[in-house]
Amino acid sequence: MDLQFTQEELDFQSEVRDWLKENYPEDMRERHNNSPNGSISREEQMQWQKALYKQGWAGINWPKEYGGGEILKCF
């Protein structure tokens, strides 16, 4: 069994990391990480979902026939 990531998977991983560095606000990250239940405000959730949508990552694990991105199975 080969458990190594493919180059496509490694490229996507790098893309996500770079995007998060640029687009996940530090103050939101801190509130999310320091909250007892990991919650952020409804407004922040909406802001975050809009950012994911703009990037093409909303519903990324949903099947394409339902409007999703049908991401690689390993993610």
C-alpha positions in Angstrom: 0.0 0.0 0.0 1.4 3.4 -1.1 0.7 6.0 1.6 2.7 8.8 -0.1 0.9 11.9 -1.3 0.8 12.4 -5.0 2.4 15.6 -6.5 -1.2 16.9 -7.1 -2.0 16.4 -3.5 1.2 18.1 -2.3 0.5 21.0 -4.6 -3.0 21.4 -3.3 -1.7 21.2 0.3 0.8 24.0 -0.4 -1.9 26.1 -2.2 -4.2 25.9 0.9 -1.4 26.7 3.3 -0.4 29.8 1.3 -4.0 30.9 0.9 -4.7 30.6 4.7 -1.6 32.7 5.5 -3.0 35.5 3.4 -6.8 35.1 4.0 -7.5 33.8 7.5 -7.4 36.9 9.7 -5.1 36.5 12.7 -7.7 38.0 15.1 -10.4 35.5 14.0 -7.9 32.7 14.2 -7.0 33.6 17.8 -10.7 33.9 18.9 -11.4 30.5 17.2 -8.5 28.8 18.8 -9.0 30.3 22.3 -12.8 29.8 22.4 -13.9 26.9 24.7 -16.0 25.5 21.8 -14.0 26.9 18.9 -16.8 29.2 17.9 -16.7 32.5 16.1 -19.5 34.9 15.5 -22.2 34.4 12.9 -20.9 37.4 11.0 -17.4 35.9 11.0 -18.7 32.6 9.9 -20.5 34.3 7.0 -17.3 36.3 6.1 -15.3 33.1 6.2 -17.7 31.1 4.0 -17.7 34.0 1.5 -13.9 33.9 1.3 -14.0 30.1 0.8 -16.6 30.5 -1.9 -14.6 33.2 -3.7 -11.6 30.9 -3.7 -13.8 28.0 -5.1 -13.6 26.0 -1.9 -17.2 26.2 -0.7 -18.7 22.7 -0.6 -15.4 21.4 -1.7 -16.1 17.9 -0.6 -19.6 17.8 -2.0 -20.2 15.8 -5.3 -20.1 18.0 -8.4 -23.7 17.1 -9.3 -24.8 19.0 -6.1 -22.6 22.0 -6.9 -19.6 20.9 -4.9 -15.9 20.7 -5.8 -15.5 17.0 -5.3 -12.0 17.4 -3.9 -9.5 14.6 -4.0 -10.5 11.7 -1.8 -7.5 11.9 0.5 -8.7 15.3 1.7 
